[in-house]
Amino acid sequence: MPLSLYRPSKRPLVYEVVRLLTSTISTSSSASAKWISAIKNTSSPTKSLQIYTQMHRQSIPLDSFAVLHTLTSCTHLQNLPLLRHLHAHISKLGFTSNVYIMSSLLHGYSNACFDDARVLFDEMPERTIVTWNTMITGFSRSGNLNKARSLFDEMPIRNTASWSAMIASYINSGYQKKGITLFHKMLIHEKLKPDHFSLCTILSACGHMETIGLILGKSIHGFIIRNKYNLNVELGTSLVNMYAKSGFLKVASMVFNMMQYTNVVSWTSLICGAAQHGYIKEARTLFHEMQESDIKPNEFTFTGILSACVHAGRVRRCV
């Protein structure tokens, strides 16, 4: 029976893609390549699924690339029935031994239903670092840090992403000291260079550790400078947030001004840091500069300023 995931869309663009493909339908490898190319070049998961379904209905051979691209485009939809449907079709096509397809499917399940991800992980004949990292993050999100750490310790090979996943698991769950200890071990014992993600995670922990956190944060900042890390939006914002929370507004502003690109999170970190430490006038000035820069404030921007003004007894000055 043909695979029926979605009804054909009435959107002209999708109809045109399907029309062009069906006008040259063939079971030859060249025709199959056209369909696969169409899946790769679509701009949405729905369009990928529509073309994938048309391939199946027209008996166009579905190779691992077509399946992988379709599956990858759908992993963020958190649509469990769809993932199970694709899983069944993958099994029917005999692609359960393809580690790339199964890794993508595992990622999809980890976002939609972690219990399904656990079953799939246990059944996988071959696991990669990516699949292990996915499960570590999944167990962390579900609140099972012990199992996450157990998997981390069981891993035959660990890369920087593995360490970053476990460090983030601790810090995001409020165990800053454990996360920092693991970060230290990664640097000193494993001699691994941390990625931007792990540095941002550590800096976020520093912002919650008062004086000790500030000392560690300054050390991390020095490490970033010495190793010539690119000060992208995420890393720059993490430094701004760490210094602003600690009351070092001048340093926070200096880092902010060094950033090539900023976003609403960068501005909000600086504004809230100023407001929380009693610099209401400076916070309002920054807020106006933010608006003049065409950066739209979010709820955290407003909440941060108003909350600080309430504590300072200067609500009227913030209005």
N, C-alpha and C positions, 0 to 999 in steps of 0.2 A: 504494500500500500504506500502511495506517495507520502512523503513527509510534509505535513501541513502545519507550519509554525505560525504563519500569519497570512491573512488574506492579502491579495495584491493591492498595493497602495494606489490611490487615485492621483498621486502626485505626478505631474507631467515628467519630471526628471527621471523618476524610477521607471515609468512606462517606457520612456525613450531608451533607457539602458537595456531593459528587457527586450524591447522591440529590435534593437540593433543586434543583440546577442542571438535571439531566436531566428533572426533572418539568415543566420549563417550556422544553424545548428548542425553539429556533426559530432561523432564520437572520436574524431581524430585528436591527436595531442595538441595541434595548433588551435583548434576550437576550444578545447578545455583550457588552454592557457589564456584565452580571451576572457573566459568566465572568471578564472582565478584573478586575473588582473583587475577585472571589474570589482570583485570583492575587496581587493586590496585598496582600491582607489575611492571606495565609497566614504561618505563623510559621516555616516551614522550607523549604529548597530542595526537599526530596523532595515536599512537598505541592504546591509550585508546579508541579513537573514532572508530577505526577499529574493535576492539573487541566488543564495545558497539553495533555497527551496525550489526555485525555477530549475536549477541544475539537476536536482534530484528528480523532479517531475519529467524533465526532458532526457533522463538517462545519460546525462553528461558525467563522465567519470569524476568522482570526488577524490582527489588525492590529499595527502597530509597537509599540504600548504593551504588548500581551500578550507579544510576543516579548522586548521590552526588560526587562520586569519579571521574566520567567522567567530570562533570561540573567543578569541582575544578581544574582539570588538564588543562582546556581550558580557564579559566578566564583571563589569562595574554596574550592571543593571540591577543586581541583587534579585533576579527573577528565578526563584527556585524551580518552579515547574519547567521553565525553559531550559535551565541547566540540566535537569534530569532527562528531559527529552533529548537534548544534544548528547548527553552521556550515553543514552541507550543507542543512539544512532552511531556514535563513535565505536561502541562495542560491536555493533552489527557490521561495521566497515572493517573491523579488525585492527583498529589503531590504538588499542589499550596498551600496547608495548612501546608506543611512541612517547618518549619522556617529555618532549616539549608540549605535546598536546595534553598529556596528563597533568603536567605542571600548571598549565593555563587553567585547566578544569578545576584543579585543587584550589587555585587562587580564587576562582569564581565561587566555589562552594564555601570557602573561608569567609567570604563577604555575605553570602546569602543564608547559609545554614552550616554552622561549624560542626555539628554532629555528622553531617554528610562528608565534610572534609576529613574528619577523623577516620571514618570508615574507608574512604578512598585512600588515604595515606597508608593505612595498615595493609591495604590490598595491592599497593603499587609494587611491581616487580623490581623497579629500579628507581632510586631516589637521587636527587641532585641537591646541591647546597641550597638552591632556590626553594625546593620543596620543604626542606628542613626549616629554613628561615620563615617560610609562610606559616608553618605550624607553630613555631615559637611565638610569632606575632599573634596568631589566632588564640593560643592558650592564654596569652597575656590579656587580650581583649576580653576573654571570657572570665578573667579573674583567677585563673589557675596558674599562679607564678611558679609553684613547685614543679608542675609538669613541664612548664616552659623551660625551667632551668635543667630539669632532667633530660629533656631532648637536646638542649644545648651541650650538656656534658657528654651525651651519647654520640654526638656528631663525629663521624670519622675524619672529616676535614671541615675547618671553619675558615671563613674569609672575613673581611672587614664588615660586610653587611650582616654576618651572623652575630658578631660582637655588638654591632650597633643595635640590632634587633633586641638582644638580651638586655643591653644597657637601657634602652628606651623602655623596655618592659618594667624594669625596676623603678625608673624615675617617674614614668607616667602613672605608676601605682603608688607613688609617695615614698618610695624607698630610695631617697637620694644618696645616702651613704653607700648602700650596696651597689648602686649604679656607678658611682664615682670610683669605688674600689675596683670594680670590674674594668672600668675605663683605664685605670692606672695599670692593671695587669696586662691589658691589651698593648699599651705603650711600652712598658718596661720588659715584660717577660716574653711577649709574642713579637715584639718589634714591628707591629703593624701601624701604618699611618692612618689615623682616623679620617673618615670622610666628612663632608660638610654636615651630613645628617647627625652623626654622633657628636660633633662639636656643638651643634645647635642644641642637642638634647642635654649635654652637660651644662651649657650656659643657662638653660632654662632651670636646671637644678640649682645653680649658683644663686639665682635670683630669689630662692626661698630659704637660703641658709645664712642670711645676715652677714656678720663680719667674716666668718670663715668662707662663706660663699663668695664674698667680694675678693678676698685674697686669692682664692682658686680661680675666680673669673679673670682677674688680672693676669694670672699665670697662663691661662688658656689664651688670652688675648696676645700675650707675648709669643706664645707658641705659634699662633696664627700668623703673626708678622714675620717671625724668623723663618717659617716654612713657606712664606709667600703664597698663602691661600688667596684665592680670588674672593673679594668681599662682595659676594652676591647679595641679593635682597634678603634671603633667609638668614645668612650668617651675620650680615650687618645688623639686621633687625634684632637678632638674638643678643648681640653685644649692646645695642642701644637699650634694650629692655633690661638687661642685667645691670648696667650702670645706672639707669634711671630709677629702678627699684631700690638701688642702694643709696640713692641720693646724690650721686656724682653726675649732676646734670651737665656740667661743662664738658666732661669726657663723653657723655652720651651724645651731646650736641656735636662734638668734634667728629665722632664716628659717623653720626647721621650725615654730616656735611661731606664726608669722604665717600659716601655711597653714591655710585653712579645712578642707580635707580632706587626709588622708594615706593612704598605702597601705603594703603590705609593702616596696615599693622605697624609699620615703621613710625608713622606719624602718631598713631594712638599710643604707642609705647612711650614716646617722648612727651606727649601732652599729659598723659596720666601720671608719668613720673614727676613732672613739674607740679601738677595739681596736688598729688599725694604728699608732697613735701612742703606744701604751703606757698608755692610760687604760682598763685592764682592768676596774677596779671600776665606772667610769662606763658602760662597755659592757654589763656585766652588769645594772646598774640599768636601763638603757634597754631591755634585752632583756625584763626582767620587766614594765616598764611597757607594752611592746608587747603582751605576752600579756594583760595586764589590760585593754587596749583592744580585745580580741577580734580582734587582727590575728594571723593565723597565720603564723609564720616559715617561710621557704622554705629550700631547700638552700644558697643564697648567704649567708643569715643565719648558719646554723650553720658553714659553711665559713669565712666571714670571721672569726668569733670564735675558732674553734679554731686557725686558721692563725696568727692574731696571738698567741694564747696559747703556741703551740709556739715561736714565735720569741722570746717573752719568757721562756720556761722556766717558765711558770706554768699548765701544763695542768690540774693538780689544782684550781686555783682556779676554772677554767672549768667544771668538771664539776658 
